[in-house]
């Protein structure tokens, strides 16, 4: 980014604010505002509009976790780096839940703090690659899976735009994706299509709805696993793996992923159409 990085310091200790301001200014930042409590947080933020906020945890009244939550409710794009002498598994988990993008332990090392700040503000090329490659890789994984399991050709129709809500056609499988960036895979199949797929794979009609739903879950799991493996080969820092699938039955089911920007396609085969949606959330947090 051009120009000095604009930083706002939130800490109830005047001494700590002075020390931190010196560290930041030595790193080439401009300290544009200071606050010492929840009461002065939002007004100061409104006035100085910083690029990043450093936040102490131990403060009277509302602590740094609560202040971070309130600030991100006011501005969901606010970037908060926690600076505290406390640093353990419990506080790290609470920091992530609050929406902090970084966590630096006091006494603050200037080089460490500046590395975190610069990484937070730099364009995230890794996420950009995942977003660019994701849908095409999952389409390839679906195509491979249909070819191997059912010996059928597949054609795709991309659905323009992004969406976070879908109404089920019959059977919906949702798989969480774990890794550097969390995500989800949604595979939705009309019941008749799922029954046809089961008959081809099993070489006999399915014995009932449970067997059809089990097929859909395993089919989605295979697609997710293959796609994550392919993406990890392109960039091992993704560290992607799939969580166990959740299966829903019924056309009244609504699947909503409000925090994930999803891209979707229809996969057409001679025995029916599959809806597939894939999305990831920018959520890498820097803890140092």
C-alpha positions as CSV (number, residue, x, y, z in Angstrom):
1,X,0.0,0.0,0.0
2,X,1.2,3.6,-0.7
3,X,2.1,5.9,2.2
4,X,2.6,5.2,5.8
5,X,0.4,2.6,7.5
6,X,-2.1,4.3,9.7
7,X,-2.4,2.7,13.1
8,X,-4.8,3.3,16.1
9,X,-3.6,2.1,19.5
10,X,-6.2,0.8,22.1
11,X,-4.6,0.3,25.5
12,X,-5.7,1.6,29.0
13,X,-2.0,2.2,30.0
14,X,-0.5,5.6,28.8
15,X,3.0,4.1,29.3
16,X,2.1,1.1,27.1
17,X,0.7,3.4,24.4
18,X,3.8,5.5,24.4
19,X,6.1,2.4,24.1
20,X,4.0,0.9,21.3
21,X,3.8,4.2,19.4
22,X,7.5,4.3,19.4
23,X,7.8,0.8,18.1
24,X,5.3,1.5,15.3
25,X,6.9,4.8,14.3
26,X,10.3,3.1,14.1
27,X,8.6,0.7,11.7
28,X,7.5,3.5,9.5
29,X,3.9,3.6,10.7
30,X,1.8,6.7,11.5
31,X,0.0,6.6,14.8
32,X,-3.3,8.4,14.0
33,X,-5.3,7.8,17.2
34,X,-5.4,6.4,20.7
35,X,-8.2,5.0,22.8
36,X,-8.1,3.7,26.4
37,X,-11.6,2.0,26.7
38,X,-14.7,0.9,25.0
39,X,-16.2,4.3,25.6
40,X,-13.6,6.1,23.4
41,X,-13.1,3.2,20.9
42,X,-15.7,3.9,18.2
43,X,-15.5,7.7,18.2
44,X,-11.7,7.6,17.9
45,X,-12.0,5.0,15.1
46,X,-14.5,7.2,13.3
47,X,-12.2,10.2,13.5
48,X,-8.9,8.6,12.5
49,X,-10.0,5.8,10.1
50,X,-6.9,3.6,10.6
51,X,-5.6,0.9,8.4
52,X,-5.1,-1.3,11.5
53,X,-5.8,-1.3,15.2
54,X,-3.6,-2.7,17.9
55,X,-5.6,-3.8,20.9
56,X,-4.6,-4.7,24.5
57,X,-6.7,-7.4,26.1
58,X,-6.6,-6.6,29.8
59,X,-8.5,-3.4,30.2
60,X,-11.1,-2.2,32.8
61,X,-14.7,-2.7,31.9
62,X,-14.9,-4.3,28.4
63,X,-11.7,-6.3,27.6
64,X,-9.9,-6.4,24.3
65,X,-12.0,-9.3,23.0
66,X,-15.2,-7.5,23.6
67,X,-13.8,-4.3,22.1
68,X,-12.8,-6.2,19.0
69,X,-16.2,-7.7,18.6
70,X,-17.9,-4.2,19.0
71,X,-15.5,-2.6,16.5
72,X,-16.1,-5.3,13.9
73,X,-19.8,-5.0,14.3
74,X,-19.3,-1.3,13.5
75,X,-17.0,-2.0,10.6
76,X,-16.7,-5.6,9.4
77,X,-13.5,-4.7,7.6
78,X,-11.7,-3.4,10.7
79,X,-8.4,-5.2,11.2
80,X,-7.4,-5.8,14.8
81,X,-4.1,-7.1,16.0
82,X,-4.1,-8.1,19.7
83,X,-1.0,-7.1,21.7
84,X,-1.0,-8.6,25.2
85,X,1.2,-10.3,27.7
86,X,-1.4,-13.0,27.9
87,X,-1.1,-15.7,25.3
88,X,-2.5,-19.2,25.8
89,X,-4.8,-21.6,24.0
90,X,-7.9,-20.2,25.6
91,X,-7.1,-16.6,24.8
92,X,-6.1,-17.5,21.2
93,X,-9.4,-19.2,20.7
94,X,-11.3,-16.2,22.1
95,X,-9.3,-13.9,19.9
96,X,-10.2,-15.9,16.8
97,X,-13.9,-15.9,17.8
98,X,-13.8,-12.1,18.3
99,X,-12.4,-11.7,14.7
100,X,-8.8,-10.5,15.4
101,X,-6.5,-10.9,12.4
102,X,-3.3,-11.1,14.4
103,X,-1.9,-11.7,17.9
104,X,1.4,-10.5,19.2
105,X,2.7,-11.1,22.7
106,X,4.1,-8.4,24.9
107,X,6.8,-7.2,25.3
108,X,6.3,-6.4,21.6
109,X,9.2,-7.1,19.3
110,X,9.1,-4.4,16.6
111,X,10.2,-6.6,13.8
112,X,7.6,-9.2,14.7
113,X,4.8,-6.6,15.0
114,X,5.7,-5.0,11.7
115,X,5.8,-8.4,10.0
116,X,2.3,-9.2,11.2
117,X,0.9,-5.8,10.2
118,X,2.5,-6.0,6.7
119,X,1.3,-9.5,6.2
120,X,-2.3,-8.6,7.2
121,X,-2.4,-5.6,4.9
122,X,-0.6,-7.2,1.9
123,X,-2.7,-8.6,-0.9
124,X,-3.5,-12.2,-0.1
125,X,-2.2,-13.9,-3.2
126,X,-2.6,-17.4,-1.7
127,X,-6.3,-16.8,-1.1
128,X,-6.6,-15.3,-4.5
129,X,-5.2,-18.5,-6.1
130,X,-7.5,-20.7,-4.1
131,X,-10.5,-18.6,-5.2
132,X,-9.3,-18.7,-8.8
133,X,-8.6,-22.4,-8.9
134,X,-11.3,-23.7,-6.5
135,X,-14.4,-24.2,-8.7
136,X,-12.5,-25.6,-11.7
137,X,-10.7,-28.1,-9.5
138,X,-13.9,-29.3,-7.9
139,X,-15.5,-29.6,-11.4
140,X,-12.6,-31.7,-12.5
141,X,-13.0,-33.9,-9.3
142,X,-16.7,-34.3,-10.0
143,X,-16.0,-35.2,-13.6
144,X,-13.4,-37.8,-12.6
145,X,-15.7,-39.3,-10.0
146,X,-18.6,-39.7,-12.3
147,X,-16.4,-41.2,-15.0
148,X,-14.8,-43.7,-12.6
149,X,-17.9,-44.6,-10.6
150,X,-20.6,-44.5,-13.3
151,X,-18.8,-44.4,-16.7
152,X,-20.8,-41.5,-17.8
153,X,-19.9,-38.2,-19.5
154,X,-20.5,-34.9,-17.7
155,X,-21.2,-31.4,-19.1
156,X,-21.1,-28.3,-16.9
157,X,-23.2,-25.1,-16.8
158,X,-21.7,-22.4,-14.7
159,X,-24.2,-20.3,-12.6
160,X,-23.3,-16.7,-12.9
161,X,-22.6,-14.6,-9.8
162,X,-22.0,-15.8,-6.2
163,X,-24.6,-17.0,-3.8
164,X,-24.8,-18.2,-0.2
165,X,-28.3,-19.7,-0.2
166,X,-29.8,-22.7,-2.0
167,X,-33.1,-24.6,-1.9
168,X,-32.7,-28.3,-2.1
169,X,-33.8,-30.4,-5.0
170,X,-34.1,-33.5,-2.9
171,X,-30.9,-34.7,-1.2
172,X,-28.3,-32.2,-0.1
173,X,-24.8,-33.1,1.2
174,X,-22.8,-30.4,3.0
175,X,-19.1,-31.0,3.6
176,X,-17.0,-28.6,5.6
177,X,-13.5,-27.9,4.3
178,X,-10.7,-27.4,6.9
179,X,-7.4,-25.8,6.3
180,X,-5.7,-22.4,6.0
181,X,-9.0,-21.1,4.7
182,X,-12.2,-22.7,5.8
183,X,-14.8,-23.5,3.2
184,X,-17.7,-25.7,2.2
185,X,-18.8,-28.0,-0.6
186,X,-22.6,-28.4,-1.2
187,X,-23.8,-31.1,-3.5
188,X,-27.5,-31.2,-4.2
189,X,-29.2,-34.0,-6.2
190,X,-32.9,-34.6,-7.1
191,X,-34.1,-37.8,-5.5
192,X,-34.7,-39.5,-8.8
193,X,-31.1,-38.7,-10.0
194,X,-29.6,-40.0,-6.8
195,X,-31.6,-43.2,-7.2
196,X,-30.3,-43.6,-10.7
197,X,-26.7,-43.0,-9.5
198,X,-27.1,-45.6,-6.8
199,X,-28.5,-48.2,-9.2
200,X,-25.5,-47.6,-11.5
201,X,-22.9,-47.8,-8.8
202,X,-24.5,-50.7,-6.9
203,X,-25.5,-52.5,-10.1
204,X,-29.0,-52.9,-8.5
205,X,-31.8,-50.7,-7.3
206,X,-31.1,-49.1,-3.9
207,X,-32.9,-50.9,-1.0
208,X,-34.3,-47.7,0.4
209,X,-33.8,-44.0,1.0
210,X,-31.0,-44.6,3.6
211,X,-28.9,-46.3,1.0
212,X,-29.5,-43.6,-1.5
213,X,-28.5,-40.9,1.0
214,X,-25.4,-42.9,2.0
215,X,-24.4,-43.0,-1.7
216,X,-24.8,-39.3,-2.0
217,X,-22.7,-38.7,1.1
218,X,-19.9,-40.9,-0.1
219,X,-20.0,-39.5,-3.6
220,X,-19.7,-35.9,-2.2
221,X,-16.9,-37.1,0.1
222,X,-15.0,-38.5,-2.8
223,X,-15.3,-35.3,-4.8
224,X,-14.3,-33.2,-1.8
225,X,-11.3,-35.4,-1.0
226,X,-10.0,-35.6,-4.6
227,X,-10.4,-31.8,-5.1
228,X,-8.7,-30.9,-1.8
229,X,-5.8,-33.3,-2.7
230,X,-5.5,-31.6,-6.1
231,X,-5.5,-28.1,-4.6
232,X,-2.9,-29.1,-2.0
233,X,-0.6,-30.3,-4.8
234,X,-0.9,-26.9,-6.4
235,X,0.0,-25.2,-3.1
236,X,0.8,-27.2,-0.1
237,X,0.2,-24.2,2.2
238,X,-3.6,-24.6,1.7
239,X,-3.5,-27.7,4.0
240,X,-7.1,-28.6,2.9
241,X,-9.0,-31.6,4.2
242,X,-12.7,-32.5,4.4
243,X,-14.9,-32.9,7.4
244,X,-17.5,-35.6,7.7
245,X,-20.5,-35.0,5.5
246,X,-24.0,-33.9,6.7
247,X,-26.9,-35.1,4.6
248,X,-30.3,-33.5,4.4
249,X,-33.5,-34.9,2.7
250,X,-36.4,-33.0,1.4
251,X,-37.1,-30.2,-1.1
252,X,-38.0,-27.7,1.7
253,X,-34.4,-27.7,3.0
254,X,-32.6,-24.3,2.8
255,X,-28.8,-24.3,2.9
256,X,-27.3,-20.9,4.0
257,X,-23.6,-20.1,4.2
258,X,-23.6,-16.4,5.1
259,X,-19.8,-16.0,5.7
260,X,-18.7,-17.8,2.5
261,X,-18.8,-16.4,-1.0
262,X,-19.8,-19.5,-3.1
263,X,-19.6,-20.2,-6.8
264,X,-21.9,-22.8,-8.3
265,X,-22.4,-25.0,-11.3
266,X,-24.8,-27.6,-12.7
267,X,-23.3,-30.9,-13.7
268,X,-25.5,-32.5,-16.4
269,X,-25.5,-36.3,-17.1
270,X,-27.9,-38.3,-19.2
271,X,-29.7,-39.4,-16.0
272,X,-30.1,-36.1,-14.3
273,X,-28.5,-32.9,-13.0
274,X,-26.3,-32.2,-10.0
275,X,-26.0,-28.8,-8.3
276,X,-22.5,-28.1,-6.8
277,X,-21.5,-25.1,-4.8
278,X,-17.9,-24.4,-3.5
279,X,-16.7,-21.5,-1.5
280,X,-14.0,-20.4,0.9
281,X,-13.7,-17.8,3.6
282,X,-10.7,-15.5,3.9
283,X,-9.8,-16.3,7.5
284,X,-6.0,-16.8,8.0
285,X,-5.0,-15.3,11.3
286,X,-1.4,-14.5,12.2
287,X,-0.4,-15.5,15.7
288,X,3.1,-14.6,16.9
